[in-house]
Amino acid sequence: MAVSIPGARLDADQLSSRDATSSPRRARACSPGASRGAALLALLSLALVAGCGGASSGAAPAESPAPASEPAAKEPFDLEKALAREADDLPAREVRAADWSARAFGGAAPKIEQKDGFVAISIPLGTANDVECFVYNTMLDSGEAMRNFIELLDPEKVEVSRVVPWEISVHRESPAVFVQALYLAPTAGGKAAGLLKIAVHADRAHPIACLHDEVGYVRTFERLAKGLFDSFESKSPAQKSEYTDTMILRIGKVPVGFETNDLLADEGGQRRWLSRSALLVPRDATSLHIEDDASNVLLDAQGRVKGGIWIETSQGKVNHRIELSQKKNFEYEYAGEVEGKKVQGTFSLATKAWLTSPVATASELARRLKKKGAFELKQQEYAPSVDPTKPVDVQYTRDASGAVTVNTSAMRLVGSLASDGRPESFEVSSGPPGLTIQRAYTRGKL
């Protein structure tokens, strides 16, 4: 559900005339994000971190000033009223490309352009500016894509007043993130207000990004984007997973991130646990700390870790890229880069066993959940975000009341597990205040 922008009133600022043309660079020629190919500890890592063309304007001006020889009273521009504008009764219109189709609410037929690596769609609302959407052919880092779109607001040309993540929801089994940025653009007649709205849908095969640069129309944009995400049908969809779940992170009521996981069976029966997450935490009123994590873990028949790759980026820079592989005698070898420095080495678990995967951990917890009473599970898990050179000690405890606590040296969470042993609902009891993790979607069995 869309929310109004806190502190958006600009009573002390003069707003510009109708002739303003200043606006952020458009995204039509841009293709942000890069393709990349956990247990509850992955959520702990997220929680720990939580401590181009076009000339039409998205700015909303007041009335044009009258000529100097004919002075006239000018009605003050009401920003709050402009922010509340919506476009009603837009019909659903078909959008079709070579190998996919969808529907989008619009005031007129959408325009479609095939680009290198993506399809650009311009959807009129019957307002000053169209909604621009981009359907990509490769997986995106959702956070990095969002960061690149926010940076269309060039600080040399506009003054950002507020950046707010207002919604994270699940569509066709993949999460979508919604962010709005209120800005001011200097013009000859004063300052013009603009509102850039962005939505990124993290589909594995065809991620979609939508933008609208115009004051107001927040719920209109949300309805349009969600309708496009929900109705999208492709002749080349992502591989169907055996199991999938998505969890949403919030600080208070503000959605600040997600984790989505898929259990995939490749040809030959080899199974993989593909995990992707994005974090968009407000650092202050005008900026977000943005981070992406992705891991692709190979599993053996018992659900233990055979090997894998883990990648984490923050603000567009790679924090780590680590590859792990099984060796002999319960030993693992790791190699990669951490903050630009090469790392390589081996480690073994204290129990002389193979690393347990999120699948094996969930299965063991599910088995224990079936029995009444308290229990305790101690094990070592691999989380490069915490330490890429060795496994991390993790303790799962259920007390007599049924509450589950997850402890590591860095974080403590208290909440509940679903019957399949995966997280249902947790609150961070040591760390960022008010940070919660809530399961939003699940399908299949582990």
Long-range contacts (C-beta under 8 A, 24 or more apart in sequence): 1-167, 2-166, 2-167, 2-178, 2-218, 2-219, 2-222, 3-164, 3-166, 4-80, 4-83, 4-84, 5-83, 5-162, 5-164, 5-180, 5-182, 5-195, 6-162, 6-164, 7-162, 7-285, 8-79, 8-80, 8-83, 8-161, 8-162, 8-182, 9-79, 9-80, 10-79, 10-161, 10-184, 10-191, 10-193, 13-184, 13-190, 13-191, 14-190, 14-191, 15-60, 15-61, 15-62, 15-77, 15-79, 15-190, 15-191, 15-192, 15-193, 16-59, 16-61, 16-62, 16-185, 16-186, 16-187, 16-188, 16-189, 16-190, 16-191, 16-192, 17-61, 17-62, 17-63, 17-64, 17-65, 17-187, 17-188, 17-189, 17-190, 18-61, 18-62, 18-63, 18-64, 19-61, 19-64, 19-187, 19-188, 19-189, 20-57, 20-59, 20-61, 20-185, 20-187, 20-188, 20-189, 20-192, 21-55, 21-56, 21-57, 21-187, 22-57, 22-59, 22-157, 22-158, 22-185, 22-186, 22-187, 22-192, 23-54, 23-55, 23-56, 23-57, 23-58, 23-59, 23-158, 23-185, 23-194, 23-213, 24-58, 24-152, 24-153, 24-154, 24-157, 24-158, 24-183, 24-194, 24-196, 24-213, 25-52, 25-53, 25-54, 25-152, 25-154, 26-52, 26-53, 26-54, 26-132, 26-152, 26-213, 27-52, 27-132, 27-134, 27-149, 27-152, 27-209, 27-211, 28-52, 28-53, 28-54, 28-120, 28-132, 29-53, 30-148, 30-149, 30-152, 31-115, 31-116, 31-117, 31-118, 31-134, 31-136, 32-140, 32-144, 32-145, 32-147, 32-148, 32-149, 32-209, 33-136, 33-140, 33-141, 33-142, 33-144, 33-145, 33-148, 33-207, 34-140, 34-141, 34-144, 35-138, 35-139, 35-140, 36-139, 36-141, 36-292, 36-294, 36-311, 37-139, 37-294, 37-296, 37-309, 38-259, 38-261, 38-273, 38-275, 38-295, 38-297, 38-358, 38-383, 39-356, 39-357, 39-358, 39-361, 39-362, 39-381, 39-394, 40-358, 40-361, 40-394, 40-396, 40-406, 40-413, 40-423, 40-426, 41-381, 41-383, 41-386, 41-392, 41-394, 41-408, 42-259, 42-275, 42-277, 42-293, 42-295, 42-358, 42-383, 42-385, 43-247, 43-249, 43-259, 43-413, 43-423, 43-426, 43-437, 44-383, 44-386, 44-406, 44-408, 44-410, 44-411, 44-413, 45-293, 45-383, 45-385, 45-386, 46-249, 46-257, 46-259, 46-277, 46-279, 46-291, 46-293, 47-249, 47-411, 47-413, 47-428, 47-431, 47-432, 47-435, 47-437, 48-385, 48-386, 48-410, 48-411, 48-431, 49-279, 49-281, 49-289, 49-291, 49-314, 49-385, 50-249, 50-251, 50-256, 50-257, 50-279, 50-281, 50-428, 50-431, 50-432, 50-435, 51-431, 51-432, 52-152, 56-128, 56-129, 57-128, 57-129, 57-185, 57-192, 57-194, 58-128, 58-129, 58-194, 58-195, 58-196, 58-212, 58-213, 58-214, 58-215, 59-185, 59-187, 59-192, 59-193, 59-194, 59-215, 60-192, 60-193, 60-194, 60-195, 60-214, 60-215, 60-216, 61-187, 61-189, 61-192, 62-190, 64-189, 65-189, 77-193, 79-193, 79-215, 82-193, 82-215, 82-216, 83-195, 83-215, 83-216, 83-218, 84-216, 85-215, 85-216, 85-217, 86-216, 86-217, 86-218, 86-219, 86-220, 87-125, 87-126, 87-127, 87-217, 87-220, 90-125, 90-126, 90-220, 90-224, 92-227, 92-231, 93-123, 95-121, 95-123, 95-228, 97-135, 99-234, 99-235, 99-236, 100-135, 100-206, 100-232, 100-233, 100-234, 100-235, 100-236, 101-232, 101-233, 102-228, 102-231, 102-232, 102-233, 103-227, 103-228, 103-231, 104-131, 104-133, 104-224, 104-227, 104-228, 104-231, 105-220, 105-223, 105-224, 105-227, 106-131, 106-224, 123-224, 125-212, 125-217, 125-220, 125-224, 127-214, 127-217, 128-214, 129-212, 129-213, 129-214, 130-212, 131-210, 131-211, 131-212, 131-221, 131-224, 131-225, 132-210, 132-211, 132-212, 133-208, 133-209, 133-210, 133-211, 133-225, 133-228, 134-208, 134-209, 134-210, 135-206, 135-207, 135-208, 135-232, 136-206, 136-207, 136-208, 136-209, 137-206, 139-204, 139-205, 139-207, 140-200, 140-202, 140-207, 140-209, 141-278, 141-292, 141-294, 141-313, 142-175, 142-177, 142-200, 142-202, 142-207, 142-258, 142-276, 142-278, 142-292, 143-177, 143-278, 143-279, 143-280, 143-290, 143-291, 143-292, 143-313, 144-290, 144-292, 144-313, 144-316, 145-200, 145-207, 145-209, 146-177, 146-179, 146-198, 146-200, 146-278, 146-280, 146-290, 147-288, 147-290, 147-315, 147-316, 149-196, 149-198, 149-200, 149-209, 149-211, 150-179, 150-181, 150-196, 150-198, 150-288, 152-196, 153-181, 153-183, 153-196, 157-185, 158-183, 158-184, 158-185, 158-194, 159-183, 159-184, 159-185, 159-186, 159-191, 160-286, 160-287, 161-285, 161-286, 162-285, 162-286, 163-282, 163-285, 163-286, 163-287, 163-288, 164-254, 164-282, 165-254, 165-255, 165-256, 165-280, 165-282, 165-288, 166-218, 166-255, 167-222, 167-255, 168-248, 168-255, 168-257, 168-258, 168-440, 169-226, 169-440, 170-246, 170-440, 170-441, 171-201, 171-226, 171-229, 171-230, 172-203, 172-229, 172-230, 172-232, 173-241, 173-244, 173-246, 173-441, 173-443, 174-201, 174-202, 174-203, 174-204, 174-229, 174-246, 174-260, 175-201, 175-202, 175-246, 175-248, 175-258, 175-260, 175-440, 176-200, 176-201, 176-202, 176-225, 176-226, 176-229, 177-202, 177-255, 177-258, 177-278, 177-280, 178-222, 178-225, 179-280, 179-288, 180-218, 197-221, 199-225, 199-229, 201-225, 201-229, 202-258, 202-260, 202-276, 202-278, 203-229, 203-232, 203-238, 204-238, 204-239, 204-262, 204-274, 205-234, 205-236, 205-237, 205-238, 206-232, 206-234, 206-236, 206-237, 206-238, 208-232, 239-264, 241-274, 241-444, 242-271, 242-444, 242-445, 242-446, 243-442, 243-443, 243-444, 243-445, 243-446, 244-441, 244-442, 244-443, 244-444, 245-422, 245-439, 245-441, 245-442, 245-443, 246-439, 246-440, 246-441, 246-442, 247-423, 247-437, 247-438, 247-439, 247-440, 248-437, 248-438, 248-440, 249-279, 249-435, 249-436, 249-437, 250-434, 250-435, 250-436, 250-438, 251-281, 251-432, 251-433, 251-434, 251-435, 251-436, 252-434, 254-282, 256-280, 256-281, 256-282, 256-435, 257-281, 258-440, 259-293, 261-358, 263-359, 263-444, 263-446, 270-298, 270-299, 271-298, 271-299, 271-359, 272-296, 272-297, 272-298, 272-299, 273-297, 273-299, 273-357, 273-358, 273-359, 275-358, 289-314, 289-315, 290-314, 290-315, 291-315, 291-319, 293-385, 297-357, 297-358, 299-357, 299-359, 299-360, 300-354, 302-360, 303-356, 303-357, 303-359, 303-360, 303-363, 304-354, 304-355, 304-356, 304-357, 304-360, 305-332, 305-354, 305-355, 305-356, 305-357, 305-382, 310-384, 310-385, 310-388, 312-384, 312-385, 319-385, 320-384, 320-385, 320-388, 322-384, 322-388, 324-382, 326-354, 330-354, 332-382, 334-388, 334-389, 336-388, 338-384, 338-388, 343-388, 343-389, 345-389, 347-389, 347-390, 347-391, 349-380, 349-391, 350-380, 351-379, 351-380, 355-380, 355-381, 355-382, 355-391, 356-380, 356-381, 358-422, 359-446, 361-421, 362-420, 362-421, 362-422, 362-446, 363-421, 363-446, 364-421, 365-396, 365-417, 365-421, 366-417, 366-419, 366-420, 366-421, 366-446, 367-421, 368-398, 369-398, 369-417, 369-419, 369-421, 373-400, 374-398, 374-399, 374-400, 386-410, 413-437, 418-442, 420-445, 420-446, 421-446, 422-446
